[in-house]
Amino acid sequence: MEKPLILVTNDDGITAPGLRALIRTMKEIGEVVVVAPDSPQSGMGHAITVDSTLFSKKVVVDHKEGAPSEYSCSGTPADCVKLALRVLLDRTPDICVSGINHGSNSSINVIYSGTMSAAIEAGIEGIPAIGFSLCDYSWNANFEPCLDAVKKIVSEALTNGMPKGTVLNVNIPKTEKLKGIKICRQARGNWKEEFDKRRSPSGKDYYWLTGEFELLDKGEDTDEWALAQGYISVVPTQFDLTAHHAIPLINNWNLNEH
């Protein structure tokens, strides 16, 4: 029986430890092909390359534990998925997994996430997709405690299929003793941002974006609550951005009266 084809990508770059851990785990399930950025692309959201050339080449990152087919791409995570599906793969993958990201993509962070945008790009193409993130920004983060759960989630998705128009946003707390897995909703939250203004030696002003995350949700069914309690959060995420509940309200506006 043919093994499932698993497309693996990320936004931290093809050499990132989180990606390497994900590759090792996915090789236990199926045939793995990697298409990932050649440099970090964190926070790129769903950006795509439209005004410059895109480069890709086959690479060998790890002779022992890498995938048989790995490609680096000069573009964004969404570019990687597009290129994989249109050029590099000889058949449609059974699932796309993105990550494991170095840092959280819970709550509003999903909007900015390159990790999740890669998964969403696959979802748009009708391919089951999951984004994985560990709540540890360290390059040397320990991914081992979560790999069994990652394997379980991917295996279940392959066995049961995914709801149409949905991808999974999976976040993993920084702990060696995970309590389990919770299916959650996205917590309401935002970033209180500031720009740190500085001046270069040449006399030009420049800015560093800084900020703190502000949780606006006290619900016990959210990703933020689950993570704080030591659970892996799984949020079904849709890419249809229509606010369906608002349509009846806006239909009452006098938009057709002049």
N, C-alpha and C positions, 0 to 999 in steps of 0.2 A: 504494500500500500504506500502511495506517495506521501512523503512527509509534508506537513504544511510549510509553505514558504513564508518566512517572517522578514519583513523589511524593518531594519533597525536604523534609527537616526537620533539626533539630539540637537542642542543648541550650544553646548559648551565646547564643541570641537571634537574631531575624530580621535584625539589622543586622551580625552577626558577619562579619568578613572570610573566615573559613573557609567559611561557608555561601555567601557571594557567589561565591567561587571554584568551589565545587561546582556552583552553579547555571549558571555560564558553561560549565562542562565538560559538564554533562548536556544542555544545549541543543544540543550538537553531536550528540547521540545520539537524542533524542526530544522529545516534548512534555512540558514541565515544569510542575508545579503545586507551589507551596511552601506548607506550613503549618508555622509555626515559632513558638516562644514569643515573646511581646512583650518579655521581659526574660530575663536569664541564669537558667538552671535546672540548672546543673552539679551533679553529685552527687545528683540527685534519685532515681536508681535508677528503679524501675518504679512510682513514686507516681502516683496518679490523683486527680482532684478529685471528691470525693463529698459534701463537707459545705459547699460554697459554690457560687456561680454561676460559670459559665464564659462568657467573652466572646470573640468573634472578629470581625474585620473585615477587609475587603479593603484592601490597602495597596499603595503604590508606593514602593519603596525606591531603585531605580535605574532611571531611565527608559531608559537605553541598554542595559544589560547584565542587567537583571533579567528575571524570568519574566513571561509575560503574566498569569498568575494567581498572586497571592501573598496569603496570609492570615496575620495575626498572631493569636495565641491567648494568653489570659491564663493558661492552665494549663501542665502539665508536658509533656515530650516525648511521653510515652505518650498524654496527652490529645490532643495534636495529631494523632497518627495515628488515634485513635478518631474524632475529630471529622471528619477528612478522609474516612475511609471511610464514615461513617454519614450525613454531612450535606453536605459541601462538594464532593465529587467526583461527577460524573455517570456515571462508569464505574470499574471496579476497576483500579487501577494495575498495570502489568506488573512493576514493581519499586519498592521503597522504598529510598532511600539517605539516610543520616543522617550529618551532619557538615558539613564536615571539622572535627572537634573541635580546639580549642586545648589540646593536652596529651594525654598517653598514656592509653590505656585497655587496656593490656596486662596480663597476669597477673591478679591478684585484683581489679584496678581495674574489670574488666568488671562485677563485681557492683554497684558503686555508680554506674555510668555512665548518665547520662540519654541520651547518644548511642546507646548500645547498647540501652537499654530501648525506645527508639523503634523501632529495627530489630526487636527481639524482638516487640514488639506487632504489627508488620506480619506477622512470621513466624507468629505464633499464628493470624492470619487467613488463612494459606495463601499469603501474598504473598512472593515472593523479596525478601530484604532484606540490606543491607550497611551496617555502621557503619564510618566512616572517621575516623581520629584521627592528628594530627601531633604528634610528641613535642616540641612547642615551645609553652609556655604564653603566649608574648607575643601581645598583641592585634595586633601588627604582624608576625607570623610570615610567612615567605615560603612560600607554598603552590605557587608555580609549578613547582618541580622535580618534584613528585609528580603533577601533573595528567594527564600522559600515562598513567601507571600506573593512576590512578583510572579513567580512561576505559576502559582495557584490561580491568580487572577487571569493571566493570559490563557492558561489551559481551559478555564471555565468559559472564557469568551469564545475560544475556538470551538468548544463543545456545544455551547448553547446559542451562539450567535449574539449579535448586538441589536438593540432596538434601532429601527430606521431613523436616520438623521441625528444619531447620538454618538458621541465618543466619551471615553471615561477619563476624568481628571483624578489621578491617584496621588495622594500626598502621604508621606511616611514620616512619623516623628523621629527625632534624634534620640533613640534609646536602644539598648541592647535587649530589652525585655518588652516586646510588643504585646499588647493585650488582646489584639484581634483586629478585625476589619469592620468598619461601619459604613453603611450606605448613607450618604448625607446630602444636604443641600448646600449651596454656596453661601457662606456667611456674608452679611452686609458689612462692608468696611471700605476705607479709602486711605490714601496717603496724604498726610499733612506735609506738604513739600515747601522747600525753600531753595533758593539759588545762592550759593556761596560765591560772592564776587571777589575776584582776585585780579592782579595785574602782572602781565608777563614782563620779562627783562626788557623787551622792546617797547614797553609802554602801552600795550593793548590790553583792554579788559577781557577777561574770560570768566566762565562760570562753571561751578560744580553743582550738580543737582544733588540735594540731600533731602532727607525727610524721615518721618516716623509713621509706621502703620497704625491706624486707628480703627479698632474693632467697634462696630456700631450695633452688634447683634449679641444678645444674651441667650439665644435659643440653644437648646441642648440637642438639636438635630443637625448642627452645622459642621462643616469641615474643621473650622477653628476649634470648636468644642471637642470634637473627636481627637484631634491632634494633641490638645492640651491634656487630655486624659490618657494618652499613650496608645491610641488606636490609629490604624491606617484609615484615612478617609477616602472614600470612593464617591465622586460626584458625577452623575450622568450629565453631560454638557452638550447643549444643542447649538448648532451653528445657524439655525433660522433665528435671526435677531428681531423678528416681528414681535411687537408688544401686542399680542392678540387681545388682551383685556382692554386695551385702550381704543380699539377700533370703534366699538359702539359709542363711546364718549365723544370721539372726534367726529363721528357721523352726525352728531347734534350741532356741530358748528355750522355757521351760515357761509360755508365756503363756496356754494354755488349761487349765492345771491350777490348781484353787483349793484 
